Amino acid sequence: MDMQLTVKIIHMISITLLIGVIIARAFTLFIGVQGNQPNPVARKFFVALQHLVMTCIVLTGVVSLVIKNFEVQSWFYAKVVLFLVLFSSLIKAYKKDDQILLIQRRAGLAIAIVALIAILALVMMKPNFG
Ligand code: HEM
């Protein structure tokens, strides 16, 4: 199997796992919450899995970029911006900080989901902005 395809498959598997962990972890903001903090059940597992898949997505994304000699279409830049939105809103949603209200955490989660859906729409439609 060639390198490009292998990297792409790892990128896709990581994305599937990311979608899974975002959905599963979302329940911790609604069921069994403790004050402003999410449900602590399986926190370590979610943190570890989320770190792992985010790292894999970024690494495989960067390797794909190198393989393609950075020849990307304009929608790719929108994807990177949306990825940064996704990343920072997930941090906001689950940061271990009691100052962050539950409602703000849920808002962070909502923004993350919108960003994820927008990224998926972009990669499926590959719109031509130019
Ligand atoms: C949640 C975030 C992400 C999602 C859902 C996602 C999704 C995808 C999908 C579905 C493809 C395959 C598109 C196709 O060939 O039809 C793809 C390809 C690609 N992704 Fe991502 N991606 C994400 C994050 C990233 C990041 C952060 C980077 C860069 C650092 C990146 C770089 C790339 C590159 C360069 C390709 C092209 C691979 C190729 O054509 O061989 N992706 N992505």
Backbone and ligand atoms as CSV (ligand in chain L), in Angstrom:
chain,resi,resn,atom,element,x,y,z
A,1,MET,N,N,0.843,-1.197,0.000
A,1,MET,CA,C,0.000,0.000,0.000
A,1,MET,C,C,0.883,1.254,0.000
A,2,ASP,N,N,0.546,2.222,-0.814
A,2,ASP,CA,C,1.447,3.370,-0.843
A,2,ASP,C,C,1.242,4.288,0.364
A,3,MET,N,N,2.297,5.044,0.621
A,3,MET,CA,C,2.381,5.897,1.807
A,3,MET,C,C,1.192,6.857,1.917
A,4,GLN,N,N,0.845,7.477,0.762
A,4,GLN,CA,C,-0.224,8.482,0.763
A,4,GLN,C,C,-1.555,7.885,1.237
A,5,LEU,N,N,-1.829,6.657,0.718
A,5,LEU,CA,C,-3.085,6.000,1.082
A,5,LEU,C,C,-3.079,5.606,2.564
A,6,THR,N,N,-1.949,5.077,3.033
A,6,THR,CA,C,-1.840,4.664,4.439
A,6,THR,C,C,-2.104,5.853,5.363
A,7,VAL,N,N,-1.460,6.972,5.049
A,7,VAL,CA,C,-1.610,8.172,5.887
A,7,VAL,C,C,-3.072,8.634,5.869
A,8,LYS,N,N,-3.678,8.566,4.678
A,8,LYS,CA,C,-5.071,9.003,4.537
A,8,LYS,C,C,-5.998,8.117,5.381
A,9,ILE,N,N,-5.709,6.801,5.375
A,9,ILE,CA,C,-6.552,5.878,6.150
A,9,ILE,C,C,-6.423,6.184,7.649
A,10,ILE,N,N,-5.191,6.454,8.112
A,10,ILE,CA,C,-4.999,6.784,9.540
A,10,ILE,C,C,-5.724,8.100,9.866
A,11,HIS,N,N,-5.651,9.069,8.932
A,11,HIS,CA,C,-6.354,10.358,9.091
A,11,HIS,C,C,-7.856,10.093,9.275
A,12,MET,N,N,-8.412,9.240,8.414
A,12,MET,CA,C,-9.856,8.954,8.454
A,12,MET,C,C,-10.256,8.204,9.730
A,13,ILE,N,N,-9.427,7.202,10.124
A,13,ILE,CA,C,-9.755,6.435,11.341
A,13,ILE,C,C,-9.741,7.388,12.549
A,14,SER,N,N,-8.730,8.273,12.588
A,14,SER,CA,C,-8.636,9.222,13.713
A,14,SER,C,C,-9.859,10.135,13.741
A,15,ILE,N,N,-10.310,10.555,12.552
A,15,ILE,CA,C,-11.480,11.439,12.485
A,15,ILE,C,C,-12.729,10.709,12.993
A,16,THR,N,N,-12.849,9.441,12.607
A,16,THR,CA,C,-13.998,8.654,13.079
A,16,THR,C,C,-13.965,8.553,14.610
A,17,LEU,N,N,-12.766,8.288,15.161
A,17,LEU,CA,C,-12.637,8.185,16.615
A,17,LEU,C,C,-12.924,9.526,17.285
A,18,LEU,N,N,-12.499,10.623,16.626
A,18,LEU,CA,C,-12.745,11.963,17.195
A,18,LEU,C,C,-14.251,12.223,17.291
A,19,ILE,N,N,-14.965,11.868,16.221
A,19,ILE,CA,C,-16.427,12.059,16.235
A,19,ILE,C,C,-17.025,11.244,17.394
A,20,GLY,N,N,-16.540,10.006,17.544
A,20,GLY,CA,C,-17.032,9.134,18.619
A,20,GLY,C,C,-16.766,9.731,19.995
A,21,VAL,N,N,-15.543,10.213,20.208
A,21,VAL,CA,C,-15.201,10.723,21.545
A,21,VAL,C,C,-15.941,12.029,21.834
A,22,ILE,N,N,-16.158,12.856,20.801
A,22,ILE,CA,C,-16.896,14.113,21.029
A,22,ILE,C,C,-18.337,13.795,21.455
A,23,ILE,N,N,-18.941,12.818,20.767
A,23,ILE,CA,C,-20.329,12.463,21.107
A,23,ILE,C,C,-20.384,11.834,22.510
A,24,ALA,N,N,-19.505,10.871,22.787
A,24,ALA,CA,C,-19.543,10.172,24.078
A,24,ALA,C,C,-19.263,11.147,25.224
A,25,ARG,N,N,-18.254,12.009,25.030
A,25,ARG,CA,C,-17.879,12.925,26.112
A,25,ARG,C,C,-18.938,14.009,26.332
A,26,ALA,N,N,-19.718,14.305,25.291
A,26,ALA,CA,C,-20.768,15.330,25.414
A,26,ALA,C,C,-21.746,14.963,26.535
A,27,PHE,N,N,-21.987,13.665,26.711
A,27,PHE,CA,C,-22.927,13.241,27.752
A,27,PHE,C,C,-22.452,13.663,29.142
A,28,THR,N,N,-21.121,13.805,29.333
A,28,THR,CA,C,-20.607,14.168,30.657
A,28,THR,C,C,-20.938,15.623,31.010
A,29,LEU,N,N,-21.435,16.380,30.019
A,29,LEU,CA,C,-21.843,17.763,30.316
A,29,LEU,C,C,-23.345,17.844,30.633
A,30,PHE,N,N,-24.014,16.699,30.564
A,30,PHE,CA,C,-25.459,16.695,30.791
A,30,PHE,C,C,-25.898,15.717,31.873
A,31,ILE,N,N,-25.145,14.614,32.031
A,31,ILE,CA,C,-25.561,13.589,32.994
A,31,ILE,C,C,-24.510,13.484,34.101
A,32,GLY,N,N,-24.962,13.594,35.349
A,32,GLY,CA,C,-24.063,13.420,36.496
A,32,GLY,C,C,-23.043,14.534,36.648
A,33,VAL,N,N,-23.408,15.757,36.255
A,33,VAL,CA,C,-22.473,16.878,36.401
A,33,VAL,C,C,-22.271,17.196,37.887
A,34,GLN,N,N,-21.082,17.730,38.214
A,34,GLN,CA,C,-20.798,18.065,39.616
A,34,GLN,C,C,-20.516,19.562,39.703
A,35,GLY,N,N,-21.552,20.320,40.035
A,35,GLY,CA,C,-21.421,21.780,40.030
A,35,GLY,C,C,-21.213,22.243,38.598
A,36,ASN,N,N,-20.114,22.977,38.399
A,36,ASN,CA,C,-19.801,23.437,37.040
A,36,ASN,C,C,-18.912,22.460,36.283
A,37,GLN,N,N,-18.543,21.375,36.961
A,37,GLN,CA,C,-17.624,20.407,36.334
A,37,GLN,C,C,-18.393,19.265,35.667
A,38,PRO,N,N,-17.846,18.760,34.545
A,38,PRO,CA,C,-18.508,17.609,33.911
A,38,PRO,C,C,-18.429,16.351,34.782
A,39,ASN,N,N,-19.228,15.370,34.431
A,39,ASN,CA,C,-19.208,14.070,35.105
A,39,ASN,C,C,-17.782,13.482,35.056
A,40,PRO,N,N,-17.201,13.165,36.238
A,40,PRO,CA,C,-15.798,12.710,36.238
A,40,PRO,C,C,-15.594,11.272,35.749
A,41,VAL,N,N,-16.695,10.529,35.555
A,41,VAL,CA,C,-16.557,9.140,35.124
A,41,VAL,C,C,-15.811,9.073,33.787
A,42,ALA,N,N,-14.796,8.248,33.735
A,42,ALA,CA,C,-14.024,7.997,32.508
A,42,ALA,C,C,-13.302,9.236,31.987
A,43,ARG,N,N,-13.127,10.248,32.850
A,43,ARG,CA,C,-12.464,11.474,32.394
A,43,ARG,C,C,-11.084,11.191,31.793
A,44,LYS,N,N,-10.303,10.374,32.533
A,44,LYS,CA,C,-8.939,10.085,32.069
A,44,LYS,C,C,-8.956,9.423,30.693
A,45,PHE,N,N,-9.878,8.481,30.530
A,45,PHE,CA,C,-9.985,7.777,29.252
A,45,PHE,C,C,-10.311,8.754,28.120
A,46,PHE,N,N,-11.299,9.645,28.360
A,46,PHE,CA,C,-11.683,10.609,27.330
A,46,PHE,C,C,-10.539,11.553,27.003
A,47,VAL,N,N,-9.845,12.026,28.064
A,47,VAL,CA,C,-8.733,12.958,27.840
A,47,VAL,C,C,-7.654,12.273,26.993
A,48,ALA,N,N,-7.311,11.038,27.379
A,48,ALA,CA,C,-6.253,10.321,26.661
A,48,ALA,C,C,-6.641,10.080,25.201
A,49,LEU,N,N,-7.869,9.604,24.990
A,49,LEU,CA,C,-8.312,9.300,23.623
A,49,LEU,C,C,-8.372,10.571,22.769
A,50,GLN,N,N,-8.890,11.652,23.369
A,50,GLN,CA,C,-8.995,12.908,22.625
A,50,GLN,C,C,-7.606,13.440,22.237
A,51,HIS,N,N,-6.659,13.367,23.189
A,51,HIS,CA,C,-5.287,13.808,22.874
A,51,HIS,C,C,-4.703,12.953,21.756
A,52,LEU,N,N,-4.903,11.642,21.875
A,52,LEU,CA,C,-4.333,10.726,20.880
A,52,LEU,C,C,-4.882,11.015,19.486
A,53,VAL,N,N,-6.210,11.121,19.366
A,53,VAL,CA,C,-6.771,11.296,18.023
A,53,VAL,C,C,-6.450,12.684,17.450
A,54,MET,N,N,-6.451,13.709,18.313
A,54,MET,CA,C,-6.100,15.053,17.823
A,54,MET,C,C,-4.665,15.056,17.294
A,55,THR,N,N,-3.771,14.407,18.058
A,55,THR,CA,C,-2.370,14.343,17.629
A,55,THR,C,C,-2.259,13.601,16.295
A,56,CYS,N,N,-2.957,12.470,16.190
A,56,CYS,CA,C,-2.908,11.695,14.934
A,56,CYS,C,C,-3.448,12.514,13.763
A,57,ILE,N,N,-4.562,13.251,13.995
A,57,ILE,CA,C,-5.154,14.044,12.909
A,57,ILE,C,C,-4.165,15.105,12.420
A,58,VAL,N,N,-3.554,15.811,13.379
A,58,VAL,CA,C,-2.624,16.882,12.985
A,58,VAL,C,C,-1.391,16.278,12.293
A,59,LEU,N,N,-0.832,15.199,12.881
A,59,LEU,CA,C,0.372,14.604,12.286
A,59,LEU,C,C,0.100,14.064,10.880
A,60,THR,N,N,-1.002,13.303,10.729
A,60,THR,CA,C,-1.296,12.750,9.402
A,60,THR,C,C,-1.662,13.862,8.411
A,61,GLY,N,N,-2.307,14.917,8.933
A,61,GLY,CA,C,-2.626,16.067,8.081
A,61,GLY,C,C,-1.357,16.730,7.570
A,62,VAL,N,N,-0.399,16.939,8.479
A,62,VAL,CA,C,0.855,17.596,8.076
A,62,VAL,C,C,1.640,16.688,7.111
A,63,VAL,N,N,1.677,15.368,7.404
A,63,VAL,CA,C,2.385,14.444,6.501
A,63,VAL,C,C,1.730,14.465,5.111
A,64,SER,N,N,0.371,14.483,5.077
A,64,SER,CA,C,-0.332,14.562,3.782
A,64,SER,C,C,0.063,15.831,3.031
A,65,LEU,N,N,0.178,16.930,3.795
A,65,LEU,CA,C,0.567,18.205,3.172
A,65,LEU,C,C,1.945,18.091,2.525
A,66,VAL,N,N,2.876,17.466,3.256
A,66,VAL,CA,C,4.242,17.315,2.740
A,66,VAL,C,C,4.220,16.436,1.491
A,67,ILE,N,N,3.475,15.313,1.553
A,67,ILE,CA,C,3.397,14.409,0.399
A,67,ILE,C,C,2.845,15.145,-0.825
A,68,LYS,N,N,1.865,16.015,-0.576
A,68,LYS,CA,C,1.246,16.757,-1.683
A,68,LYS,C,C,2.021,18.017,-2.044
A,69,ASN,N,N,3.205,18.182,-1.451
A,69,ASN,CA,C,4.032,19.370,-1.688
A,69,ASN,C,C,3.285,20.671,-1.409
A,70,PHE,N,N,2.433,20.647,-0.414
A,70,PHE,CA,C,1.678,21.831,0.022
A,70,PHE,C,C,0.819,22.423,-1.092
A,71,GLU,N,N,0.459,21.576,-2.071
A,71,GLU,CA,C,-0.424,22.080,-3.139
A,71,GLU,C,C,-1.867,21.872,-2.706
A,72,VAL,N,N,-2.432,22.889,-2.066
A,72,VAL,CA,C,-3.779,22.736,-1.540
A,72,VAL,C,C,-4.728,23.700,-2.220
A,73,GLN,N,N,-6.037,23.355,-2.138
A,73,GLN,CA,C,-7.031,24.263,-2.696
A,73,GLN,C,C,-7.459,25.251,-1.620
A,74,SER,N,N,-8.182,26.297,-2.051
A,74,SER,CA,C,-8.470,27.377,-1.095
A,74,SER,C,C,-9.300,26.905,0.106
A,75,TRP,N,N,-10.181,25.904,-0.097
A,75,TRP,CA,C,-11.021,25.470,1.025
A,75,TRP,C,C,-10.197,24.865,2.154
A,76,PHE,N,N,-8.978,24.445,1.834
A,76,PHE,CA,C,-8.142,23.841,2.861
A,76,PHE,C,C,-7.852,24.837,3.995
A,77,TYR,N,N,-7.674,26.132,3.633
A,77,TYR,CA,C,-7.372,27.145,4.663
A,77,TYR,C,C,-8.574,27.317,5.592
A,78,ALA,N,N,-9.776,27.256,5.014
A,78,ALA,CA,C,-10.983,27.343,5.834
A,78,ALA,C,C,-11.036,26.154,6.789
A,79,LYS,N,N,-10.601,24.994,6.290
A,79,LYS,CA,C,-10.607,23.793,7.129
A,79,LYS,C,C,-9.668,23.964,8.327
A,80,VAL,N,N,-8.502,24.532,8.090
A,80,VAL,CA,C,-7.535,24.715,9.182
A,80,VAL,C,C,-8.089,25.692,10.229
A,81,VAL,N,N,-8.716,26.793,9.747
A,81,VAL,CA,C,-9.292,27.763,10.685
A,81,VAL,C,C,-10.389,27.088,11.521
A,82,LEU,N,N,-11.253,26.312,10.842
A,82,LEU,CA,C,-12.330,25.625,11.562
A,82,LEU,C,C,-11.771,24.601,12.537
A,83,PHE,N,N,-10.656,23.975,12.166
A,83,PHE,CA,C,-10.031,23.009,13.068
A,83,PHE,C,C,-9.546,23.727,14.337
A,84,LEU,N,N,-8.998,24.926,14.180
A,84,LEU,CA,C,-8.540,25.688,15.346
A,84,LEU,C,C,-9.730,26.081,16.232
A,85,VAL,N,N,-10.856,26.421,15.588
A,85,VAL,CA,C,-12.078,26.734,16.344
A,85,VAL,C,C,-12.517,25.505,17.139
A,86,LEU,N,N,-12.526,24.349,16.456
A,86,LEU,CA,C,-12.916,23.089,17.094
A,86,LEU,C,C,-12.026,22.801,18.297
A,87,PHE,N,N,-10.739,22.938,18.090
A,87,PHE,CA,C,-9.738,22.647,19.107
A,87,PHE,C,C,-9.933,23.547,20.339
A,88,SER,N,N,-10.038,24.857,20.102
A,88,SER,CA,C,-10.108,25.771,21.244
A,88,SER,C,C,-11.455,25.651,21.950
A,89,SER,N,N,-12.530,25.363,21.213
A,89,SER,CA,C,-13.811,25.244,21.927
A,89,SER,C,C,-13.889,23.961,22.739
A,90,LEU,N,N,-13.201,22.909,22.299
A,90,LEU,CA,C,-13.169,21.694,23.123
A,90,LEU,C,C,-12.378,21.942,24.409
A,91,ILE,N,N,-11.304,22.742,24.296
A,91,ILE,CA,C,-10.520,23.074,25.495
A,91,ILE,C,C,-11.406,23.852,26.479
A,92,LYS,N,N,-12.151,24.817,25.936
A,92,LYS,CA,C,-13.055,25.631,26.776
A,92,LYS,C,C,-14.096,24.733,27.454
A,93,ALA,N,N,-14.619,23.768,26.709
A,93,ALA,CA,C,-15.708,22.939,27.227
A,93,ALA,C,C,-15.265,22.045,28.385
A,94,TYR,N,N,-14.009,21.596,28.358
A,94,TYR,CA,C,-13.624,20.574,29.338
A,94,TYR,C,C,-12.489,20.973,30.273
A,95,LYS,N,N,-12.069,22.264,30.209
A,95,LYS,CA,C,-10.976,22.710,31.066
A,95,LYS,C,C,-11.334,22.518,32.547
A,96,LYS,N,N,-10.327,22.058,33.341
A,96,LYS,CA,C,-10.581,21.829,34.773
A,96,LYS,C,C,-10.491,23.157,35.508
A,97,ASP,N,N,-11.503,23.993,35.341
A,97,ASP,CA,C,-11.476,25.316,35.934
A,97,ASP,C,C,-12.885,25.617,36.416
A,98,ASP,N,N,-13.036,25.825,37.719
A,98,ASP,CA,C,-14.381,25.986,38.271
A,98,ASP,C,C,-15.022,27.322,37.892
A,99,GLN,N,N,-14.212,28.247,37.372
A,99,GLN,CA,C,-14.750,29.545,36.960
A,99,GLN,C,C,-15.603,29.409,35.701
A,100,ILE,N,N,-15.363,28.343,34.931
A,100,ILE,CA,C,-16.129,28.171,33.686
A,100,ILE,C,C,-17.485,27.546,34.030
A,101,LEU,N,N,-18.550,28.296,33.721
A,101,LEU,CA,C,-19.895,27.816,34.055
A,101,LEU,C,C,-20.300,26.680,33.128
A,102,LEU,N,N,-21.229,25.864,33.638
A,102,LEU,CA,C,-21.697,24.722,32.848
A,102,LEU,C,C,-22.279,25.187,31.509
A,103,ILE,N,N,-22.996,26.301,31.553
A,103,ILE,CA,C,-23.625,26.814,30.328
A,103,ILE,C,C,-22.556,27.214,29.296
A,104,GLN,N,N,-21.417,27.748,29.824
A,104,GLN,CA,C,-20.324,28.113,28.905
A,104,GLN,C,C,-19.691,26.856,28.319
A,105,ARG,N,N,-19.585,25.827,29.144
A,105,ARG,CA,C,-19.030,24.556,28.646
A,105,ARG,C,C,-19.916,23.992,27.529
A,106,ARG,N,N,-21.237,24.040,27.771
A,106,ARG,CA,C,-22.160,23.521,26.755
A,106,ARG,C,C,-22.093,24.357,25.481
A,107,ALA,N,N,-21.909,25.668,25.652
A,107,ALA,CA,C,-21.777,26.529,24.472
A,107,ALA,C,C,-20.507,26.142,23.701
A,108,GLY,N,N,-19.430,25.873,24.442
A,108,GLY,CA,C,-18.173,25.429,23.813
A,108,GLY,C,C,-18.381,24.163,23.020
A,109,LEU,N,N,-19.116,23.232,23.618
A,109,LEU,CA,C,-19.398,21.972,22.926
A,109,LEU,C,C,-20.209,22.226,21.655
A,110,ALA,N,N,-21.218,23.099,21.748
A,110,ALA,CA,C,-22.064,23.394,20.584
A,110,ALA,C,C,-21.216,23.985,19.454
A,111,ILE,N,N,-20.313,24.909,19.798
A,111,ILE,CA,C,-19.457,25.524,18.768
A,111,ILE,C,C,-18.559,24.448,18.142
A,112,ALA,N,N,-18.032,23.563,18.997
A,112,ALA,CA,C,-17.155,22.498,18.488
A,112,ALA,C,C,-17.909,21.615,17.491
A,113,ILE,N,N,-19.160,21.289,17.822
A,113,ILE,CA,C,-19.941,20.414,16.927
A,113,ILE,C,C,-20.230,21.125,15.597
A,114,VAL,N,N,-20.566,22.412,15.674
A,114,VAL,CA,C,-20.828,23.174,14.442
A,114,VAL,C,C,-19.555,23.207,13.580
A,115,ALA,N,N,-18.402,23.449,14.236
A,115,ALA,CA,C,-17.131,23.502,13.484
A,115,ALA,C,C,-16.836,22.152,12.838
A,116,LEU,N,N,-17.084,21.068,13.576
A,116,LEU,CA,C,-16.827,19.731,13.036
A,116,LEU,C,C,-17.715,19.449,11.825
A,117,ILE,N,N,-19.004,19.791,11.952
A,117,ILE,CA,C,-19.929,19.570,10.829
A,117,ILE,C,C,-19.478,20.401,9.613
A,118,ALA,N,N,-19.046,21.651,9.880
A,118,ALA,CA,C,-18.594,22.513,8.777
A,118,ALA,C,C,-17.356,21.922,8.094
A,119,ILE,N,N,-16.427,21.355,8.889
A,119,ILE,CA,C,-15.230,20.743,8.296
A,119,ILE,C,C,-15.639,19.557,7.414
A,120,LEU,N,N,-16.544,18.721,7.954
A,120,LEU,CA,C,-16.981,17.549,7.185
A,120,LEU,C,C,-17.671,17.981,5.889
A,121,ALA,N,N,-18.491,19.054,5.963
A,121,ALA,CA,C,-19.164,19.562,4.763
A,121,ALA,C,C,-18.126,20.049,3.751
A,122,LEU,N,N,-17.103,20.752,4.258
A,122,LEU,CA,C,-16.045,21.272,3.374
A,122,LEU,C,C,-15.321,20.144,2.642
A,123,VAL,N,N,-14.892,19.110,3.403
A,123,VAL,CA,C,-14.105,18.050,2.752
A,123,VAL,C,C,-14.964,17.216,1.796
A,124,MET,N,N,-16.282,17.202,2.043
A,124,MET,CA,C,-17.144,16.448,1.128
A,124,MET,C,C,-17.450,17.251,-0.137
A,125,MET,N,N,-17.707,18.565,0.047
A,125,MET,CA,C,-18.120,19.376,-1.108
A,125,MET,C,C,-16.933,19.969,-1.858
A,126,LYS,N,N,-15.796,20.112,-1.153
A,126,LYS,CA,C,-14.606,20.743,-1.738
A,126,LYS,C,C,-14.988,21.979,-2.575
A,127,PRO,N,N,-15.580,22.993,-1.939
A,127,PRO,CA,C,-16.040,24.157,-2.705
A,127,PRO,C,C,-14.875,24.939,-3.309
A,128,ASN,N,N,-15.151,25.587,-4.417
A,128,ASN,CA,C,-14.113,26.393,-5.065
A,128,ASN,C,C,-14.375,27.857,-4.751
A,129,PHE,N,N,-13.564,28.439,-3.860
A,129,PHE,CA,C,-13.784,29.810,-3.441
A,129,PHE,C,C,-13.215,30.832,-4.419
A,130,GLY,N,N,-12.381,30.365,-5.306
A,130,GLY,CA,C,-11.690,31.345,-6.142
A,130,GLY,C,C,-12.365,31.528,-7.455
L,1,HEM,C1,C,-11.505,17.355,12.461
L,1,HEM,C2,C,-10.606,17.704,11.610
L,1,HEM,C3,C,-10.417,17.099,10.236
L,1,HEM,C4,C,-11.290,16.396,9.448
L,1,HEM,C5,C,-12.747,16.012,9.752
L,1,HEM,C6,C,-10.583,16.041,8.240
L,1,HEM,C7,C,-11.117,15.287,7.197
L,1,HEM,C8,C,-10.439,14.920,6.060
L,1,HEM,C9,C,-10.955,14.074,5.022
L,1,HEM,C10,C,-12.344,13.424,5.023
L,1,HEM,C11,C,-10.011,13.986,4.047
L,1,HEM,C12,C,-10.089,13.205,2.735
L,1,HEM,C13,C,-10.613,14.118,1.648
L,1,HEM,C14,C,-10.568,13.450,0.303
L,1,HEM,O1,O,-9.481,13.076,-0.134
L,1,HEM,O2,O,-11.618,13.354,-0.330
L,1,HEM,C15,C,-8.891,14.775,4.478
L,1,HEM,C16,C,-7.741,14.955,3.759
L,1,HEM,C17,C,-6.708,15.776,4.125
L,1,HEM,N1,N,-6.549,16.408,5.340
L,1,HEM,FE1,FE,-7.890,16.440,6.842
L,1,HEM,N2,N,-9.299,16.541,8.306
L,1,HEM,C18,C,-9.164,17.196,9.505
L,1,HEM,C19,C,-8.050,17.865,9.982
L,1,HEM,C20,C,-6.915,18.105,9.227
L,1,HEM,C21,C,-5.814,18.914,9.650
L,1,HEM,C22,C,-5.711,19.602,11.016
L,1,HEM,C23,C,-4.917,18.943,8.610
L,1,HEM,C24,C,-3.595,19.646,8.480
L,1,HEM,C25,C,-2.759,19.860,9.434
L,1,HEM,C26,C,-5.460,18.131,7.540
L,1,HEM,C27,C,-4.874,17.916,6.323
L,1,HEM,C28,C,-5.392,17.135,5.307
L,1,HEM,C29,C,-4.763,16.968,3.998
L,1,HEM,C30,C,-3.474,17.625,3.528
L,1,HEM,C31,C,-5.590,16.112,3.266
L,1,HEM,C32,C,-5.394,15.655,1.802
L,1,HEM,C33,C,-4.890,14.240,1.753
L,1,HEM,C34,C,-4.818,13.756,0.307
L,1,HEM,O3,O,-5.481,14.318,-0.558
L,1,HEM,O4,O,-4.100,12.809,0.117
L,1,HEM,N3,N,-6.682,17.639,7.960
L,1,HEM,N4,N,-9.182,15.325,5.705
